C-alpha cells in the first residue's frame, strides 16, 4: 500500500491522473492477486475456529503450510542417519538395498555412540565358524500336533487386507512362496490375495473372528474348520493383543465396509463392524488353554498358538499353570513388543502400554522354562525387527524365530510417510485407493521381499558364525553385552535372571516367587 501511495503522489507531481496510474498494466497485474486474496482475508477475520487467522489473516496460513511440510522436511533434511523414528535412515537403507539385491555396506565405520548407556554389543569369538549355507528351520508342533510346520527364521508378520492394499498382500505372499517362508494374514480374514499366490499362511484370528464369525460376532466353529483345512493354512494364531495397542478394540466404519471387505471378513456390506478389546471364547487362563486345544482339533491337528503383548508376568504365569493342570499347551506363542507397528493406534497406547519386545521375550521364555514346558512351545518374536543383528539379539533373548511387518513393507516400497491411516499412502502399500495401489508392481516387489528375507537371514547366520556358532541353539545370554552406565558393561547373563527347567515348580527364585504364588489358573489377576 505504501508503494501504491508513493506511485500515486509521483504521478500527480508529474501531472498524470490517478486513474491513469491505476489502469496501467503494472498496477493492474498487481491488483489481481490482491483482489483474489481479499475474500480469504475477510474470511480469516470473521471465522471463529482459528484464533491465529483472526489475528494474522493471510499470513497465518504459512503456519499450516509449514506444519504440513514438517514430516518431509524432518525426514529428508534434518534427521541424521541413525536417529530417525520409528526406523532410522540407516535401517531403512539396509532394507532397501537388500531388497534390491545390492550390497548393504557402508564405509568409514559406525556412526553410533558405542559408549552411550544402553548400547548393546554381540560378542565375537576368537575362533569363528564357517557360515552355514542352509538356513535352519524351526519345527512348530508339540506332542498334540499331528501336522507340524517347519518355520523359517524370518517371516512376514501380521498385516490384514484392508490395512494393506490388494497388490501389497499379493506381493508379500508371492515373495513368501518364492522364498519358502510364512506369511501371517493379520486379523482381517483370509482374502483371495492371501490365497492366490500359494505362499504358506499363518491364519490370525482376533476378537472380531473375521472369516469365521457368526452373525452376532461370535466364533463359528464350522466356518473356522472349513477354512483352516485349506492346504495353504499351515498354522492358526489367536490374537490376544497387539504390541502397539494392547487391550484396545477397533471400529471399522460402515462406509469402509466394501463388498470385497465384507466378503473376506464375513460381515454385511455397509454396516459398522466393532472388534471388542476382549475375546468371547475365554475369560480365564484355563478357558484360554482349553480353547486353543479345541482350535487345534478343529484345524485337523495343525499347529495352534496365540499372540500377545506381555504386560503382567503374573497373568502369563497363570496361563502356564493352566497348561500344567489341563495337560495341554499351545504349539507356539508370538510375543509382540510395545515398539511394534500398527496402521492406526492412539498415541497414548503406542507410547505407554505394554512391555518392549526384549523384556516380553525374556519373561515368556523364562516362564516356560521354569514350568518345564519350553521344549513343547516355540516362541516367535515380532516388533521392529529389520536386520540380521536384530534377529540374532531376539533369538538370544529367547525367541525361536521372528516375524517382521514394517521392514517387509519397506521391501515393497514403503517410504515411512506415516500416512497409513489416511488412505493416501503415496506408494500404494497401505491404502484401498485403487489408483494409488496400481503403482505397486507385484512381480517386482515380490522379488524384493524374497531377496530381503534371504539376505537378512544370511546376515544373521554370518553374525552367528563370527560369534563362533553355526546354529541359533548355541546362542547364550552371556553373548550379548549391555553398557549399563558410562563405565560398566555387563552381559545379559548377569543383568537378568534366567530360570532352569522346572525351577518354578521346585524352588522359585526370590524375584519370581510372589508372582508365581499369586498366579491363578482360574482368573486373570494383577
NUDOLUM-443618 format. One record per residue (C-alpha): residue in one letter; x negated, y, z negated. Coordinates in steps of 0.2 Angstrom, whole numbers, plus 5000, padded with zeros to 4 digits. Layout:
<nodes>
AXYZ
...
</nodes>
This chain:
<nodes>
X500050005000
X498650124996
X497850095013
X499550125021
X499650295012
X497950345017
X498350305035
X499950405035
X499050555027
X497650545040
X498950535054
X499850685048
X498250785046
X497950745064
X499650795070
X500350625073
X502050575067
X502350445053
X503450345065
X502150335077
X500950265064
X502250135058
X502650075075
X500850055080
X500349875084
X499149855070
X500449905057
X501749805065
X500749655063
X500349685045
X502149715041
X502749545047
X501949445033
X502549575020
X504249555026
X504149365026
X503449365008
X504649495001
X506049364999
X504849254990
X504349394978
X506149434975
X506549254971
X505049244959
X505649394950
X507449344947
X507149154944
X507149094926
X506248924927
X504348984928
X503849124917
X502149134926
X503049184943
X504149314934
X502649404928
X501549374943
X502649354959
X501749284974
X500049274965
X500749144953
X500949014967
X499049004968
X499048914951
X500248774958
X499248764974
X497648734964
X498448614952
X499048504967
X497248504974
X496448474957
X496348274959
X495548284976
X494348424970
X493848324955
X493548154964
X492648224979
X491648374972
X491548364953
X491448194946
X489748104946
X489447934952
X489547854935
X490847944925
X492447944936
X494047864929
X494847744929
X493547674941
X491947774944
X491147814961
X489847684959
X491047544956
X492247594970
X490747594982
X490147424977
X491947354981
X492047444997
X490347395003
X490547214998
X492247215007
X491447275022
X490047145021
X488747275019
X487347275005
X487947344989
X486247404984
X485547574978
X483847654977
X482847734963
X483647644948
X485147664936
X485947824933
X486647764917
X486047824900
X485547654893
X485147724876
X486947784873
X487847694859
X489047564866
X487847524880
X487847334884
X486447234891
X486447054898
X484846954893
X483746894907
X482646734905
X480846714907
X481246554917
X482646604929
X483546464938
X483946444957
X485546524962
X486846384965
X487646384982
X489346304977
X490346424966
X491046324951
X492946304949
X493946284933
X495146144931
X496846214924
X497946074916
X498046004899
X498445824894
X500345854898
X500045924915
X500145804929
X499645914944
X498146014938
X497446154949
X495646204951
X495546394949
X494146504957
X493146614945
X493946774953
X495746784959
X497046914964
X497946974948
X499747014946
X500547144958
X502347124964
X503047154981
X503947314979
X502547394969
X501447344984
X501947355002
X502347205013
X500647225023
X499647245007
X500447075000
X500146995017
X498347045017
X497946994999
X498746815001
X497946795018
X496246835010
X496646714996
X496946575008
X495346615018
X494346625003
X495046474993
X495646574978
X497346604969
X498546754971
X499646804956
X501346864963
X501746984949
X503446984941
X504447044956
X504846874963
X504246754977
X504346854993
X504146795011
X502546905011
X501846794997
X502346635006
X502046665024
X500146665024
X499946505015
X498746555001
X498846474983
X500046564972
X500246584953
X502146624951
X502346754937
X504046774928
X504446924917
X505846974906
X506947004922
X506746824928
X506646894946
X506846754958
X507546634945
X508946744937
X510746714933
X512046844937
X511946914919
X510046924919
X509646764911
X508446624916
X509146504929
X508346334927
X508946264943
X508346414954
X506646404945
X506446214948
X506846234966
X505546374969
X504246304958
X504246144969
X503546244983
X501846174988
X501046354988
X501546374970
X500046304960
X500446374943
X501846464934
X501446604921
X502746684909
X502346864907
X502546914889
X501647084890
X500547194902
X498947274896
X499447454902
X501147454894
X501347304882
X503147294874
X504047404886
X505347364899
X505747434916
X507147514926
X507247494945
X508547624951
X509947564962
X509347674976
X507747574977
X508547404977
X508547374996
X509247225004
X507547145005
X507047184987
X508747124981
X508546954990
X506746924983
X507246974965
X508946894965
X509947044961
X511347144970
X510847274983
X511047454977
X511347404958
X510147474945
X509047324938
X508447334920
X506947224914
X507147224895
X505547234884
X505947064877
X506246884883
X507946804881
X507146624881
X506246644865
X506246744848
X505046644838
X503246564841
X504046394841
X505346434853
X504046504865
X502946344864
X504546244867
X505046344882
X503346334890
X503446144889
X505146154897
X504446264911
X503146134914
X504445994915
X505546094927
X503946134938
X503645954940
X502045944929
X501146094937
X500146204925
X501146324915
X500446474904
X500846644898
X500046814900
X499946944886
X499047104880
X498447054862
X499047154848
X499247064832
X498046924829
X499246864816
X500546834829
X499446744840
X498946634826
X500746594823
X500846534841
X499346424838
X500246344823
X501746314833
X500646224846
X499946114832
X501646074824
X502546044841
X501145944848
X501146044865
X500146184872
X500146294887
X498846244901
X498146424902
X498346594894
X497946754903
X497346894892
X497747064899
X496647214892
X497347384887
X496247454901
X497247364914
X498147444928
X499947474932
X501047554946
X501847674933
X501747674914
X502047804900
X500347884896
X500547854878
X500647674881
X499247664893
X498147764881
X498647694864
X499447524863
X498647354864
X496847294862
X495547314876
X495047154885
X493447114876
X494247114859
X495847024865
X494746894874
X493746854858
X495246844847
X496146724858
X494646614861
X494146604843
X495946564838
X496046424850
X494346364844
X494746374826
X496346264828
X495446134838
X496446174854
X495146264865
X494746114876
X496646104881
X496946284886
X496046384899
X495846574897
X495946694911
X495446874909
X496247024918
X495847214916
X494647324925
X493547184932
X492647234948
X490847174949
X489847024945
X489247104929
X491047124923
X491446944927
X489846874918
X490246984902
X492046914902
X491546734904
X490346764890
X491646834879
X492746684880
X493646684897
X493546534909
X494046634924
X494546814929
X495946904939
X495747074947
X497047194954
X496447364957
X494747304964
X495747194976
X496747354981
X495047444984
X494547304995
X496147335006
X495847515007
X496447594991
X495547764988
X496147794970
X497347934975
X498347884960
X500047904969
X500647734966
X502247784958
X502747914971
X502947804986
X501747914995
X500147804995
X499047885008
X498347715014
X499947605014
X499447494999
X500647544985
X502147604995
X503847545003
X503647685016
X503547585032
X502647725041
X501347735028
X501147545026
X500947525045
X499247595043
X498647445034
X497947315046
X498247145039
X496947055049
X495547175045
X496047195026
X496247005023
X494446985029
X493847115017
X494747035002
X493946875006
X492246955008
X492447054992
X492946904981
X491546794988
X490146924986
X490746964968
X490646784963
X488946764971
X488346914962
X488946834945
X488046674949
X486446774954
X486546864937
X486846704928
X485346624937
X484246774931
X484846734913
X484246554915
X485846464918
X486746394933
X488546364926
X489646484915
X489746344902
X487946394897
X488446574893
X488246604874
X488646764863
X486846794860
X486546834878
X487546994878
X486747144868
X487547304862
X486747464857
X487747504841
X486847664837
X485347764845
X484047654836
X484947474834
X485347344847
X486247184841
X486947034850
X488746984851
X488246834841
X487846954826
X489147084829
X490646964830
X491246814820
X491346654831
X492346514824
X491846324826
X493046194832
X494346164818
X493646294806
X495346374803
X496146204798
X494746164786
X494046324779
X494446494787
X493146624786
X493546774775
X493946894789
X495246774796
X495946694780
X497346824777
X497946824795
X497946634795
X498946614779
X500246744784
X500446664802
X502246584803
X502646474817
X504546514815
X504346704816
X503346844823
X502646934808
X501447084807
</nodes>
